[in-house]
Amino acid sequence: MTDLRIVPPKPFDTDVAIVGGGLAGLTAACRLAASGQRVTLFEARSRLGGRMLTTGVMPVAERPWVDLGPAWFWPHQAHIRALVAQLALPVFEQYRDGLARYEAGAGSPPESFDPPGGADPSFRLVGGMAALTRALHEASQAAPTPVAMHLDAAVRAITVHDDHVVLNGDGVHCTAARVIVATPPRVVARDITFVPPLSDTVVDTLRGTVTWMGHAMKCVATYNRPFWRDDGRSGYAVSWGGPLQEIHDACMPPHDGMPAGYALMGFVAPRTSAAARAFRDASSEARRATVLAQLARLFGPDALSATGYAEYDWTRDALTCGPNDDVPPTAHPDYDDTLFDGVRADDPWNGRLVWAGAETSAVSGGYLDGAVASGWRAATAILRALHIPT
Ligand SMILES: Cc1cc2nc3c(=O)[nH]c(=O)nc-3n(C[C@H](O)[C@H](O)[C@H](O)COP(=O)(O)OP(=O)(O)OC[C@H]3O[C@@H](n4cnc5c(N)ncnc54)[C@H](O)[C@@H]3O)c2cc1C
């Protein structure tokens, strides 16, 4: 006799799977979880934050305070400012009092100059960007259904069905009603296989979308005191003498029982010049010596007495950079969300596959502000599809 019992459909493992635990993925995760969605986040690294990378350096090595990824946001950036305010994170203004330094080329004597006033101030987080990652993680765990976080979990394949998606990868097997892909577009194009395949137009767009600051390398020297401030200098310098091209004061106020930290941070010239390539390919010890020698040229011999040194070359970070991302764009890319906006009426994935990430945002594309805007946009698209008030 035929068994006519109705077998209930197998529930999916989660309502929304998120690929990538950077600012965009975390923002989307928190918003969806706060609205009662079951969220599972897969992050390929063994830490959250993505390009937000804060480290401890001597003399305060046990606590993170030096940002090797993003550090600033600006007054006009409404999304990141709203998030920071919502999470009640303390903020301080970038130090820029005093004279700046300029070096016209190798061997040119450095000069002091007074930068023109009137530029927008930039703001930093007390405790660095690690404070934002930590606060978002805490918010994600305080939600009615805490977000399930999987680290060391690289997603390799996404299959989009009519009513659900399936994710597979390194230690990853998950069924979900929807997926948000919140990794840099070029990394998606290189590392994740889609079934059915993405259209040529989408693949071309992913490959053509520059990962903002993927070409960057930051070097930071830390000190027992801000000797440049004592000398009436802001710590800002522009140099064509190398290896650092743009240098800023990177001090951190005291917080959470940690004393103030004093530092100078510089961006290394891009790999496009032979000198920059040689610097980036040298040993860390050799780079430290070259950086301190340059800081001493610009700010005096006290710069040689660094207590610590940290650096990060993002061109070597395969979870940030896709092909060609080591080449800096000549101007800030004009990021366009036409293909990435899951709210659009002709969405070919019927709302199952939703894009996020700083580079998918037409608002502040590439920046922290764009990452927050994109995470918010992705979560909103899903909540609206479910008729949940946003
Ligand atoms: C040196 C530097 C300085 C910067 N300075 C500033 C600044 O001062 N102000 C500013 O506004 N912006 C700045 N930016 C840009 C800022 O960092 C980005 O806008 C923002 O962090 C991007 O967040 P995101 O979540 O979109 O991407 P990401 O932070 O790149 O997060 C993507 C995540 O996806 C993960 N991932 C990748 N592939 C997979 C996979 N297959 N499976 C699972 N997970 C995967 C990655 O590990 C990563 O954690 C800077 C960037 C750099 C590198």
The ligand as a Gaussian input file, in Angstrom:
#p B3LYP/6-31G(d) Opt

LIG

0 1
 C       45.474000      49.724000       4.827000
 C       44.020000      50.116000       4.710000
 C       43.605000      51.348000       5.181000
 C       42.269000      51.725000       5.083000
 N       41.898000      52.925000       5.617000
 C       40.591000      53.252000       5.649000
 C       40.162000      54.386000       6.410000
 O       40.957000      55.042000       7.101000
 N       38.836000      54.702000       6.354000
 C       37.920000      53.953000       5.647000
 O       36.740000      54.318000       5.640000
 N       38.310000      52.837000       4.969000
 C       39.608000      52.460000       4.970000
 N       39.991000      51.294000       4.366000
 C       38.954000      50.474000       3.701000
 C       38.163000      49.638000       4.747000
 O       39.073000      48.784000       5.380000
 C       37.061000      48.830000       4.056000
 O       36.115000      49.719000       3.495000
 C       36.256000      47.915000       4.983000
 O       37.011000      47.394000       6.032000
 C       35.661000      46.802000       4.118000
 O       34.821000      45.985000       4.895000
 P       34.094000      44.755000       4.159000
 O       33.343000      44.005000       5.212000
 O       33.356000      45.217000       2.977000
 O       35.288000      43.841000       3.582000
 P       36.439000      43.060000       4.351000
 O       36.846000      43.780000       5.564000
 O       37.494000      42.781000       3.333000
 O       35.740000      41.707000       4.820000
 C       35.541000      40.620000       3.945000
 C       35.716000      39.353000       4.754000
 O       35.453000      38.211000       3.904000
 C       36.347000      37.176000       4.281000
 N       36.418000      36.217000       3.188000
 C       37.047000      36.344000       1.990000
 N       36.835000      35.229000       1.234000
 C       36.059000      34.392000       1.972000
 C       35.487000      33.088000       1.738000
 N       35.677000      32.431000       0.571000
 N       34.741000      32.521000       2.713000
 C       34.537000      33.174000       3.912000
 N       35.062000      34.407000       4.180000
 C       35.797000      35.009000       3.210000
 C       37.638000      37.925000       4.547000
 O       38.526000      37.143000       5.317000
 C       37.133000      39.165000       5.271000
 O       37.105000      38.970000       6.683000
 C       41.316000      50.863000       4.470000
 C       41.735000      49.612000       4.006000
 C       43.056000      49.223000       4.142000
 C       43.498000      47.867000       3.661000

